[in-house]
């Protein structure tokens, strides 16, 4: 589980850490669904448009954000 889930918790406090782990793991089925939904989002590139470089930059930023979310919801 990504360590960002423990933000604001004293990781030396095993009870608090275990409680947060159980809480996040209880969302696992929702995270699996979210992961599936994120895979369905179509990516388009329209290089024939004059502003294609701006659109490409936007797509790249979007893809980076999706990768970060997917990494965060990947529970082991």
DORO-495398 format. One line per 3 residues: their letters; for each residue x, y, z of N, C-alpha, C. Coordinates in steps of 0.2 Angstrom, whole numbers. Example, Ala and Ser with C-alpha at 12.3 -4.5 7.8 and 13.67 -1.06 7.14 Angstrom:
as> 66 -28 39 62 -22 39 66 -16 39; 64 -11 35 68 -5 36 64 0 39
***
This chain:
xxx> 4 -6 0 0 0 0 5 6 0; 3 11 -4 7 17 -5 7 21 2; 13 23 4 14 26 10 10 33 11
xxx> 8 36 5 4 42 6 -2 41 10; -5 35 10 -11 34 14 -10 35 21; -4 35 24 -2 36 31 -1 43 33
xxx> -2 47 28 0 54 29 -5 57 35; -1 60 40 -5 63 46 -5 57 52; -2 52 50 -3 46 56 4 45 58
xxx> 5 44 64 12 42 67 13 35 65; 18 34 60 19 27 58 22 22 63; 24 25 69 27 21 74 21 19 79
xxx> 15 22 78 9 20 82 6 14 78; 8 8 79 5 2 75 -2 1 75; -6 3 81 -13 3 81 -16 8 76
xxx> -13 14 76 -16 19 71 -15 17 64; -9 14 63 -7 12 56 -11 6 54; -12 1 58 -16 -4 56 -24 -2 55
xxx> -26 3 59 -33 5 58 -33 8 51; -28 13 49 -29 16 43 -28 11 37; -24 6 38 -23 0 33 -30 -3 32
xxx> -33 -5 37 -40 -8 37 -45 -4 33; -45 3 35 -49 7 32 -48 8 24; -42 9 22 -41 9 15 -42 3 12
xxx> -40 -3 15 -42 -9 11 -49 -10 10; -53 -7 15 -60 -8 14 -63 -5 8; -59 0 5 -61 3 -2 -59 -1 -8
xxx> -55 -7 -7 -52 -10 -12 -57 -11 -18; -63 -14 -17 -67 -15 -23 -69 -9 -27; -70 -3 -23 -71 3 -27 -65 5 -31
xxx> -59 4 -28 -53 6 -32 -52 2 -38; -54 -5 -37 -53 -9 -43 -58 -6 -49; -64 -4 -47 -69 -1 -51 -66 5 -55
xxx> -63 9 -50 -61 16 -53 -55 14 -58; -51 9 -56 -45 8 -61 -48 6 -68; -53 2 -67 -57 0 -74 -59 6 -78
xxx> -63 10 -74 -65 16 -77 -60 20 -80; -54 21 -77 -49 25 -79 -46 22 -86; -46 16 -86 -43 12 -92 -48 14 -98
xxx> -54 15 -97 -59 16 -103 -58 23 -106; -55 28 -102 -55 35 -105 -51 35 -111; -54 37 -117 -50 38 -123 -45 43 -124
xxx> -40 42 -127 -35 47 -128 -35 49 -135; -35 55 -137 -35 58 -144 -29 62 -145; -27 62 -151 -22 67 -153 -24 69 -160
xxx> -24 76 -160 -26 79 -166 -21 84 -169; -16 81 -172 -10 84 -174 -11 89 -180; -17 88 -183 -18 93 -189 -20 100 -187
xxx> -22 100 -180 -25 107 -178 -19 111 -176; -19 118 -177 -14 123 -176 -12 122 -169; -16 121 -164 -14 121 -157 -13 114 -154
xxx> -10 109 -159 -9 102 -157 -4 102 -151; 1 106 -151 6 106 -146 3 107 -139; -2 112 -138 -5 113 -132 -10 107 -130
xxx> -13 105 -135 -18 99 -134 -13 93 -131; -7 92 -135 -3 86 -133 -1 87 -125; 1 93 -124 4 95 -117 -2 93 -112
xxx> -8 95 -114 -14 94 -109 -15 86 -109; -14 82 -114 -15 75 -114 -9 72 -109; -3 75 -110 2 72 -106 1 73 -99
xxx> -1 79 -97 -3 81 -90 -8 76 -87; -13 75 -91 -19 71 -89 -16 64 -88; -12 61 -93 -10 54 -92 -5 54 -86
xxx> -2 59 -84 3 58 -78 -2 58 -72; -7 62 -72 -12 62 -66 -15 55 -66; -17 52 -71 -20 46 -71 -15 41 -68
xxx> -9 41 -71 -4 36 -68 -3 37 -60; -3 43 -58 -2 44 -51 -8 41 -47; -14 43 -49 -20 40 -46 -20 32 -46
xxx> -18 29 -52 -18 22 -52 -13 19 -48; -7 22 -47 -2 20 -42 -5 21 -35; -8 26 -33 -11 27 -27 -16 22 -25
xxx> -20 20 -30 -26 15 -28 -24 8 -29; -17 6 -31 -15 0 -32 -13 -3 -25; -18 -7 -22 -17 -10 -15 -14 -17 -16
x> -10 -18 -11 -7 -25 -11 -8 -29 -4
***
